[in-house]
Amino acid sequence: MSPKTTLILASIAFAVLWTAFMIWQTSNGMANTIILMVSGAIAGVLWYFGMRWAMSMIAAKTARK
């Protein structure tokens, strides 16, 4: 499995777990659930790009040594 595939699967897992936990904590209606699902998708995408950026910085740092 390529590193990109692993990162995509990890970001999906993060988004699903984060969303499930937030819905479990605050289950107060359909509108709140929809907002949390959208927020979870955004969190997963941001996590993906943040981890991709962090890993590229680590790779660049180790390549300079």
Residue frames relative to the residue before (quaternion, step in Angstrom):
aa qw qx qy qz dx dy dz
M 1.0000 0.0000 0.0000 0.0000 0.00 0.00 0.00
S 0.4244 -0.7197 0.4905 0.2476 3.56 -0.85 0.96
P 0.6355 -0.5390 0.3835 0.3983 3.60 -1.18 0.45
K 0.6238 0.5411 -0.3477 0.4440 3.60 1.04 -0.68
T 0.6509 0.5075 -0.3095 0.4722 3.59 0.98 -0.85
T 0.6379 0.5247 -0.3196 0.4643 3.57 0.98 -0.82
L 0.6611 0.5045 -0.3006 0.4669 3.58 0.96 -0.87
I 0.6425 0.5125 -0.3228 0.4693 3.60 0.98 -0.78
L 0.6741 0.4846 -0.2990 0.4706 3.60 0.90 -0.88
A 0.6467 0.5120 -0.3199 0.4661 3.58 1.01 -0.76
S 0.6619 0.4919 -0.3197 0.4667 3.60 0.97 -0.74
I 0.6141 0.5201 -0.3445 0.4834 3.60 1.09 -0.63
A 0.6521 0.5058 -0.3151 0.4686 3.59 0.93 -0.87
F 0.6361 0.5233 -0.3251 0.4645 3.59 0.98 -0.82
A 0.6768 0.4966 -0.2998 0.4533 3.59 0.86 -0.95
V 0.6688 0.4946 -0.3059 0.4631 3.60 0.92 -0.87
L 0.6893 0.4753 -0.2929 0.4618 3.59 0.85 -0.90
W 0.6443 0.5163 -0.3195 0.4650 3.59 0.97 -0.84
T 0.6720 0.4919 -0.2945 0.4688 3.58 0.91 -0.91
A 0.6542 0.5122 -0.3185 0.4563 3.59 0.89 -0.88
F 0.6630 0.4975 -0.3096 0.4660 3.59 0.92 -0.84
M 0.6707 0.4925 -0.3075 0.4616 3.60 0.92 -0.84
I 0.6461 0.4945 -0.3241 0.4826 3.60 1.00 -0.73
W 0.6364 0.5305 -0.3245 0.4563 3.58 1.00 -0.81
Q 0.6857 0.4936 -0.2801 0.4558 3.59 1.00 -0.84
T 0.8332 0.1858 -0.0377 0.5194 3.60 0.92 -0.89
S 0.2048 0.8125 -0.5286 0.1359 3.62 0.90 0.73
N 0.2284 0.7864 -0.5308 0.2183 3.57 0.04 1.34
G 0.8423 -0.1375 0.0563 0.5181 3.60 0.70 0.93
M 0.6768 -0.5295 0.3573 0.3659 3.49 -1.35 0.39
A 0.6521 0.5217 -0.3291 0.4407 3.62 0.90 -0.85
N 0.6526 0.5067 -0.3098 0.4705 3.57 0.97 -0.84
T 0.6395 0.5255 -0.3204 0.4607 3.59 1.01 -0.79
I 0.6568 0.5009 -0.3114 0.4700 3.59 0.95 -0.84
I 0.6420 0.5147 -0.3235 0.4672 3.59 0.95 -0.83
L 0.6741 0.4878 -0.2994 0.4670 3.58 0.94 -0.84
M 0.6253 0.5260 -0.3439 0.4627 3.60 1.05 -0.64
V 0.6497 0.4887 -0.3147 0.4900 3.59 0.98 -0.80
S 0.6471 0.5122 -0.3154 0.4685 3.58 0.97 -0.82
G 0.6380 0.5252 -0.3237 0.4608 3.59 1.02 -0.72
A 0.6394 0.5083 -0.3261 0.4759 3.58 1.02 -0.77
I 0.6517 0.4998 -0.3128 0.4772 3.58 0.96 -0.83
A 0.6405 0.5225 -0.3231 0.4608 3.60 0.98 -0.82
G 0.6488 0.5196 -0.3164 0.4571 3.59 0.99 -0.78
V 0.6597 0.4917 -0.3060 0.4791 3.58 0.97 -0.83
L 0.6627 0.4933 -0.3108 0.4701 3.59 0.92 -0.84
W 0.6280 0.5268 -0.3338 0.4655 3.58 1.04 -0.74
Y 0.6284 0.5394 -0.3292 0.4536 3.58 1.00 -0.84
F 0.7189 0.4402 -0.2647 0.4684 3.58 0.76 -1.01
G 0.6346 0.5297 -0.3315 0.4547 3.58 1.06 -0.70
M 0.6843 0.4644 -0.2891 0.4821 3.57 0.93 -0.84
R 0.6116 0.5358 -0.3527 0.4631 3.60 1.05 -0.66
W 0.6528 0.4996 -0.3061 0.4802 3.58 1.00 -0.84
A 0.6675 0.5070 -0.3084 0.4498 3.60 0.89 -0.93
M 0.6740 0.4893 -0.3024 0.4635 3.59 0.94 -0.85
S 0.6383 0.5035 -0.3420 0.4713 3.60 1.04 -0.64
M 0.6256 0.5194 -0.3402 0.4724 3.61 1.09 -0.62
I 0.6462 0.5052 -0.3183 0.4752 3.58 0.99 -0.80
A 0.6546 0.5062 -0.3120 0.4667 3.59 0.96 -0.85
A 0.6592 0.5010 -0.3126 0.4656 3.59 0.96 -0.80
K 0.6502 0.5239 -0.3118 0.4534 3.55 1.03 -0.79
T 0.6945 0.4511 -0.2799 0.4857 3.59 0.95 -0.82
A 0.6108 0.5472 -0.3581 0.4463 3.63 1.13 -0.51
R 0.6385 0.5410 -0.3259 0.4397 3.60 1.11 -0.63
K 0.6230 0.5706 -0.3503 0.4044 3.61 1.11 -0.52
